[in-house]
């Protein structure tokens, strides 16, 4: 019997309580029944309070979760709006920069003694951007070989190179930084002449300065007008170093080009036949 009681006592107690509660519900209302009901209400009150508090806690937790979800969504919207505004600002800056370049090139074109037309850079040599570039003007735009090409960077107009190949709607420009390029230049300050040769990088090697030539880093180099292709006075670059050539007959030097070919977007193609 004790084993049976131990095994089923919880079920027996539960059945007893259910029967007792049903009996109370069905009993006529009197003072004794009311007293018993009040007693059970007293016993159950803490549980009811706990349940109510749990419901309140759950409600607060739900509200907090909803608030966090709304906050995250608002944050994502703000990030998206911030990215959009930054993109617009960047596009505006690029448009202003492009407008500055085009304005400078057009002004030079209008003031120049030569006919010229603007062209957009559409490609460069994949292995080395310092050898040649392609532009979107060609034979149909009256572009011919050996036309002079200029560009605008850092507030200055400088020499880029010359046209060496012409297609119907495009042309290839040999850059002055190409190792196949040579041109006569002159020191703007002292008027001593030299030959600038490209080295397939962002530099020019200067040769054949006379030993007595007054040259120093910082001197500006411009085209001499000799050689039959480049007119005089076009800015080529800035002297950065000087040295004695091995044969001791001449001085040499290194210069940085005025125009960085790797940053080219638009160029001005000049027909050196005067207007």
C-alpha positions as CSV (number, residue, x, y, z in Angstrom):
1,X,0.0,0.0,0.0
2,X,2.8,2.4,0.9
3,X,4.4,1.8,-2.5
4,X,1.1,2.5,-4.3
5,X,0.7,5.7,-2.3
6,X,4.2,6.9,-3.0
7,X,3.8,6.2,-6.7
8,X,0.3,7.8,-7.2
9,X,0.1,10.3,-4.3
10,X,0.5,13.3,-6.6
11,X,-2.3,12.2,-8.9
12,X,-4.5,11.4,-5.9
13,X,-3.9,14.9,-4.4
14,X,-4.6,16.5,-7.8
15,X,-7.9,14.5,-8.2
16,X,-8.9,15.4,-4.7
17,X,-8.3,19.1,-5.3
18,X,-10.3,19.1,-8.6
19,X,-13.2,17.3,-6.9
20,X,-13.1,19.7,-4.0
21,X,-13.1,22.7,-6.3
22,X,-16.0,21.4,-8.3
23,X,-17.8,20.7,-5.1
24,X,-17.2,24.3,-3.9
25,X,-18.4,25.7,-7.3
26,X,-21.6,23.6,-7.2
27,X,-22.3,24.3,-3.5
28,X,-24.9,26.8,-2.4
29,X,-23.4,30.1,-1.5
30,X,-23.2,30.4,2.3
31,X,-20.7,31.8,4.8
32,X,-18.8,28.5,5.2
33,X,-18.3,28.1,1.5
34,X,-17.3,31.8,1.2
35,X,-14.7,31.3,3.9
36,X,-13.3,28.3,2.1
37,X,-13.1,30.2,-1.1
38,X,-11.4,33.1,0.5
39,X,-8.9,30.7,2.0
40,X,-8.0,29.3,-1.4
41,X,-7.9,32.8,-2.9
42,X,-5.4,33.7,-0.2
43,X,-3.3,30.6,-1.1
44,X,-3.4,31.3,-4.8
45,X,-2.8,35.1,-4.5
46,X,1.0,34.9,-4.7
47,X,0.8,32.7,-7.8
48,X,-1.6,35.1,-9.4
49,X,0.7,38.0,-8.6
50,X,3.7,36.2,-10.0
51,X,1.8,35.3,-13.1
52,X,0.7,39.0,-13.5
53,X,4.3,40.2,-13.1
54,X,5.5,37.6,-15.5
55,X,3.0,38.8,-18.1
56,X,4.1,42.4,-17.5
57,X,7.8,41.4,-17.9
58,X,7.0,39.6,-21.1
59,X,5.2,42.6,-22.4
60,X,8.1,44.9,-21.6
61,X,10.5,42.4,-23.2
62,X,8.3,42.3,-26.3
63,X,8.3,46.1,-26.5
64,X,12.0,46.2,-26.0
65,X,12.6,43.7,-28.8
66,X,10.3,45.7,-31.1
67,X,12.1,48.9,-30.2
68,X,15.5,47.2,-31.0
69,X,14.2,46.0,-34.4
70,X,12.8,49.4,-35.2
71,X,16.1,51.0,-34.1
72,X,18.1,48.7,-36.3
73,X,15.9,49.4,-39.3
74,X,16.2,53.1,-38.7
75,X,20.0,52.7,-38.4
76,X,20.2,50.8,-41.7
77,X,18.1,53.5,-43.4
78,X,20.4,56.2,-42.1
79,X,23.4,54.3,-43.3
80,X,21.9,54.0,-46.7
81,X,21.0,57.7,-46.8
82,X,24.6,58.6,-45.7
83,X,26.1,56.4,-48.4
84,X,23.8,58.0,-51.0
85,X,24.7,61.5,-49.9
86,X,28.5,60.7,-49.9
87,X,28.1,59.3,-53.4
88,X,26.4,62.4,-54.6
89,X,29.1,64.6,-53.0
90,X,31.8,62.5,-54.7
91,X,30.0,62.7,-58.0
92,X,29.7,66.5,-57.6
93,X,33.4,66.8,-56.8
94,X,34.3,64.7,-59.9
95,X,32.0,66.8,-62.0
96,X,33.6,70.0,-60.7
97,X,37.1,68.7,-61.3
98,X,36.3,67.5,-64.8
99,X,34.7,70.9,-65.5
100,X,37.8,72.6,-64.4
101,X,40.0,70.5,-66.7
102,X,37.7,71.0,-69.7
103,X,37.4,74.7,-69.0
104,X,41.2,75.1,-68.9
105,X,41.7,73.1,-72.1
106,X,39.0,75.1,-73.9
107,X,40.5,78.3,-72.8
108,X,44.0,77.2,-74.1
109,X,42.4,76.1,-77.3
110,X,40.7,79.4,-77.9
111,X,43.9,81.4,-77.1
112,X,46.2,79.1,-79.0
113,X,47.6,79.9,-82.4
114,X,46.7,76.4,-83.5
115,X,43.5,74.4,-84.2
116,X,42.6,71.9,-81.5
117,X,39.9,69.6,-80.4
118,X,39.1,67.8,-77.1
119,X,39.3,64.0,-76.9
120,X,38.6,61.6,-74.1
121,X,41.1,58.9,-73.1
122,X,39.6,55.5,-73.7
123,X,42.5,53.1,-73.0
124,X,46.2,52.6,-72.3
125,X,48.7,49.9,-72.6
126,X,47.8,47.2,-70.0
127,X,51.3,46.4,-69.1
128,X,52.5,50.0,-68.7
129,X,50.5,53.2,-68.6
130,X,53.6,55.3,-69.4
131,X,54.0,54.2,-73.0
132,X,50.9,55.1,-75.0
133,X,47.2,55.8,-74.7
134,X,44.1,55.7,-77.0
135,X,41.7,58.6,-77.4
136,X,38.2,58.7,-78.9
137,X,39.0,60.9,-81.9
138,X,40.4,59.6,-85.2
139,X,40.5,60.0,-88.9
140,X,36.9,60.9,-89.2
141,X,37.7,63.9,-86.8
142,X,40.6,65.0,-89.0
143,X,43.2,63.6,-86.6
144,X,46.5,62.9,-88.4
145,X,49.9,61.6,-87.3
146,X,52.3,63.8,-85.4
147,X,49.6,66.0,-84.0
148,X,50.6,67.4,-80.6
149,X,48.7,66.3,-77.5
150,X,48.3,68.3,-74.3
151,X,46.5,67.9,-71.0
152,X,45.6,69.8,-67.9
153,X,46.7,68.8,-64.4
154,X,47.4,70.5,-61.1
155,X,46.6,74.0,-62.5
156,X,48.9,73.7,-65.5
157,X,48.8,72.8,-69.2
158,X,51.6,70.3,-70.2
159,X,52.8,68.2,-73.0
160,X,51.5,64.6,-73.2
161,X,52.9,63.3,-76.5
162,X,52.1,63.0,-80.2
163,X,49.7,61.0,-82.4
164,X,51.4,58.0,-83.9
165,X,48.5,55.8,-85.1
166,X,45.1,56.8,-86.5
167,X,42.0,54.7,-86.8
168,X,38.6,56.0,-88.2
169,X,37.3,56.9,-84.7
170,X,40.3,56.6,-82.4
171,X,44.0,57.4,-82.3
172,X,47.1,56.2,-80.4
173,X,49.2,58.7,-78.6
174,X,52.9,58.0,-78.0
175,X,53.6,59.5,-74.5
176,X,56.8,61.5,-73.9
177,X,57.5,59.0,-71.1
178,X,57.8,56.1,-73.6
179,X,61.4,55.0,-74.2
180,X,60.9,55.5,-77.9
181,X,60.1,59.1,-77.4
182,X,62.7,61.9,-77.7
183,X,62.2,65.6,-77.9
184,X,64.3,68.8,-77.7
185,X,63.8,70.8,-74.6
186,X,65.1,74.0,-73.2
187,X,65.7,75.2,-69.6
188,X,63.2,78.0,-69.2
189,X,65.4,79.9,-66.7
190,X,68.8,79.7,-68.5
191,X,67.8,78.7,-72.0
192,X,70.3,75.8,-72.2
193,X,69.1,73.0,-74.4
194,X,68.9,69.2,-73.9
195,X,67.2,66.1,-75.2
196,X,64.5,64.5,-73.1
197,X,64.0,60.8,-73.5
198,X,61.3,58.6,-71.9
199,X,62.2,55.7,-69.6
200,X,58.8,53.8,-69.5
201,X,58.1,55.2,-66.1
202,X,57.2,58.6,-64.5
203,X,60.5,60.2,-65.4
204,X,62.5,61.7,-68.3
205,X,66.2,61.3,-68.8
206,X,67.9,64.5,-70.0
207,X,71.1,64.3,-72.2
208,X,73.5,66.6,-73.8
209,X,73.4,69.6,-71.5
210,X,76.7,71.5,-72.1
211,X,79.2,71.2,-69.3
212,X,79.0,74.9,-68.6
213,X,75.2,74.8,-68.5
214,X,73.6,76.5,-65.5
215,X,71.0,73.9,-64.5
216,X,69.7,72.9,-61.1
217,X,66.7,71.0,-59.6
218,X,63.5,72.9,-59.8
219,X,64.2,74.3,-63.3
220,X,61.3,74.2,-65.6
221,X,61.8,72.5,-69.0
222,X,59.8,73.5,-72.1
223,X,59.9,72.4,-75.7
224,X,62.5,74.2,-77.8
225,X,60.6,74.3,-81.0
226,X,63.3,72.4,-82.8
227,X,62.6,69.0,-84.4
228,X,59.7,69.8,-86.6
229,X,56.9,68.4,-84.4
230,X,56.5,70.2,-81.1
231,X,56.1,74.0,-81.1
232,X,58.2,76.0,-78.7
233,X,57.2,76.8,-75.2
234,X,55.1,73.8,-74.2
235,X,55.7,72.8,-70.6
236,X,57.4,69.4,-70.4
237,X,58.5,68.9,-66.8
238,X,60.6,69.9,-63.9
239,X,64.3,69.1,-63.4
240,X,64.8,67.0,-60.2
241,X,68.5,65.9,-60.5
242,X,71.6,66.7,-62.4
243,X,74.9,64.8,-62.9
244,X,78.0,64.5,-65.0
245,X,77.7,62.1,-67.9
246,X,80.2,59.2,-68.0
247,X,81.9,60.5,-71.1
248,X,82.5,63.8,-69.2
249,X,81.5,65.7,-72.4
250,X,78.0,66.7,-71.2
251,X,75.8,67.0,-68.2
252,X,72.7,65.0,-67.7
253,X,69.6,65.1,-65.6
254,X,66.4,63.6,-64.5
255,X,63.0,65.3,-64.8
256,X,59.4,64.6,-63.7
257,X,56.9,65.2,-66.5
258,X,54.4,68.0,-66.0
259,X,51.6,65.6,-66.9
260,X,51.1,62.2,-65.2
261,X,49.9,59.8,-67.9
262,X,48.4,57.5,-65.3
263,X,45.9,60.2,-64.4
264,X,44.8,61.3,-67.9
265,X,41.1,61.5,-68.7
266,X,40.8,64.3,-71.3
267,X,43.4,65.7,-73.7
268,X,43.6,68.5,-76.3
269,X,44.9,67.4,-79.8
270,X,46.5,70.3,-81.6
271,X,47.0,70.7,-85.3
272,X,50.2,72.6,-85.5
273,X,49.1,74.3,-88.7
274,X,48.3,77.8,-87.6
275,X,44.8,79.1,-87.7
